Amino acid sequence: MSKSRTKEALFILIFLLAIFYLYIHTTYPAFKNNDSPETIASSFTLSIGHPPGYPLYMLAEKIFLFLPVANEAFRGNIFSAVLAVNALFVFFLILRRISFMLFEKENALLCAFCVFLSATSYLFWNQSIEAKGGIYMLNLLLIFIIIYFVLKLLEQFKSRYLYLIAYIYGISLANHWPSMVILLPFFLFLFIKFRKRVNMLQALLSFVFLFMGTSLYLYLPLRSWAETVMRWAKADTFQNFWWIVLRQGYVSQVKFGTDVLGYQLAEFFRLFFANYYFLWLLVIPGLYIIVKKSKFIFFFIGGMTTVDIIAVTFYNRTPWYLVKMMDVFLLPAEGLIAIFLAMGMIYFINILKNRVFIAITIALVLGLISFSAFKNYSANNESSDFISYDYGNNLLKTIDYNSMYFAEGDYNTMPVYYLMAVEKQRLDIKLLPVGNLALKWGMNEFAARFGGVSVISDSLLYNMTNIILNFSDKYTFYRNSPSSLFENIQIPLYQRQCGLLIKFSKDANPMKDYIYKIYSYRGIYDKFAFDQENIYLSSWYFVSALTQGNDFLHAGRYAEALNLYQKALTLPGEKQENEILFNMSLAYLGLKDEEKAIECLEKSISIRKDFGKSYEKLGLIFYAKKDFKKAKEMLDNAALLGANNSEIYDIINKIDNKQGSQEK
């Protein structure tokens, strides 16, 4: 190796290690509030992840989880960072090779600038620091490897490159096939491009290597009997196998329309500009020079980019409130667009003749890249985010020994799954993902673990009702709240707020309130607590405390109600403080403390001047204290605000009549 190559290799190594350190510095200390805990737990137990099962990723992450570094959750995040850095390295090789093909020089330094831009772009960085993002990073790495060997084929046709491309494409289908199957026409295009060089034997062997890659799906039936605290799926029959692989549980219910297309297009452009800011303009000269010098590269890479954008933005249908979920499926498009951006930057700088202009341009580009990195550092620094991890632990603290927990929603299920499967916490709890109980295999699984019960396929309410009725003498039941599934359930049990959960109880009294004193609240007041991923969890503490406080108020247990109202006021969340203060006044009145009640009501009015209930209650208190002047003032305000309590109008008339008599 020449000295220049050695220096370049050393520079790239240090450069990528610096990026790796940046990812480790900003990664989650445990896991993100998404599929990450489930991804880690499924890899740890070598069970089946949620459809399509991700067999390649499960096996690859399992190997990495053996490393004696930190805890398993952190190792899962590190694995994503390792995959990301490897993807960046192959991306650098691609840029350098295309640069040589277009400009007859590698422009390694400028290629490194572009790698840094991609590395610190919002979406790439965001997926590099969490375990679930590793699935998409592995996908992008495989796409980049395929592109690299396609470029090698263009330079010199060798059958081994063709076999390698076929095999890598096969294993990519065993990772996340929905993102890769749409690219199949472009790999068929390779055979058309090289049809004169590919004989029948080579074509057959390519198919064999492709099949060898996809054969990783045999993992699903082999691991269907893995012992773990829960399963997302079971490939014990041919029908169940295809149910998992084809993701039939995720069939979109969103009807396509101009409104759906509108907000999905808006999300694509938002993401595009968030990733590259003004540097996206460099895509235009990049497209120009690639079309001019290599139409094959343009159609191959540009075609894959276009197909990914169309499939995700036009075909994929996401509810508007979950539209950000489509971002990760655009990661391949964002990565491929960066190739055109990089070539545009190199082309633009290469056509400049004046060294001063070149220096100014490079400085400007570096400035924009640095600005992008700085902004995205703030958005992606999750090094203190324990919210999902602590939320899972707090759920376990809430549940009594030997109980069944109906877990509804990923954020209520996956942290508990991780804590039980990986950390071996609270193995006495019976974790029941609600969605599984509507499926035949899910109910068979339940019957195998706990005993038979009458069930009907696709009748979730019927199945859950029978489970509770048949096992209520043996187990205590908990569920998440709110949950429309349980509103109409007909069972002889009360549903009462108990900390973060709803407990099914034979007793109508409110549940224990001390639970809020033993919860962990790390980070719920910090900036990241109000991110889209965390806002529900961080605010649910407030909602639960308020709901349980109302239960105590209605039960006449005023001191306990006050404790929870005061706790609710200190917790983050979108709250109507005037309503809470009004309820606190009722609790104080129940305790015969009128002065505190008046203080709460006056504070409630100071927060919201048009809050009629507080004026009304103050008027009644002052009237009972025979302070008729203040009573009249408060009740008049209540009347002006449209109070419909006839009593206050009678009192106003009495005060007016009394004042009239005194004046006479």
HUKAFEN-V716468 format. One line per field, one symbol per residue. psi: psi as a letter, one per 40 degrees, with the letter a starting at -180 (. if undefined). burial: + if it has 16 or more other ideal C-beta (glycine too) atoms within 10 Angstrom, else -. A space follows every 10 residues. Layout:
psi->???
burial->???
This chain:
psi->hidddddddd dddddddddd dddddeihdc iigaeddddd ddddefahii hedfdddddd ddddeehgha iddddddddd dddddddddd dddddddddd ddefidfddd ddddddddde idddddeeei dddddddddd dddddddddd dddddhhhdd dddddddddd dddecgdddd deeddddddd dddfdeehid dddddddddd dddeeeeedd ddeeehhiei idihfeiddd dddddefeef hhehhhiddd dddddddddd dddddebeed dedddddddd dddgdddddd dddddddddd dddddhhhid eedededdee dddddddddd dddddddddd ehdhdddddd dddddddddd ddddddddde gfeegedddd ddddddddhi hfihhhhhid dedddddddd ddefifedhh hghdddeeid ddddddddde iiihihhfgd dddddddddd edediiiiii iihededehg ifiihihgbe ihhhieheii iieedeeeih fheeeideee iddedddded dddddddddd ddddeegddd ddddddddde iiihigdddd dddddddddd efgddddddd dddddddhdf gddddddddd ddddefgddd dddddddddd efhehddddd dddddddddd ddd.
burial->-------+-- -+--++--++ -+++-+++++ ++++++++++ +++++-++++ ++++++++-+ ++-++----- -+++++++++ ++++++++++ +++++++++- +++--+++-+ ++++++++++ ++++++++++ ++++++++++ ++++++++++ ++++----+- ++++++++++ ++++++++++ -++--++--+ --++---+-- ----++--++ --++-++-++ +-++---+++ +++++----+ +-+++----- ---------+ --++--++-- ++-++++-++ -++-+++-++ ---+--++++ ++-++-+++- +++--+-+-- --+--+++++ ++++++++++ ++++++++++ ---------- -+--+--++- -++--+---+ ++--++++++ ++++++-++- --++++++-+ ++++++++++ +++--+--++ +++++++++- +++-++---+ ----+----+ ++++++++-- ++--++++++ +-+-++--+- --+-++++++ +++++----+ +-+-++--+- +-++-+-++- +-+++-++++ ++++++++++ +++---++-+ +++++-++-- +++----+++ ++++++++++ --+--+++-+ +-+++----- ++++++++++ +++----+-- ++-++-+++- --+-+--+-- ++--+----- ----
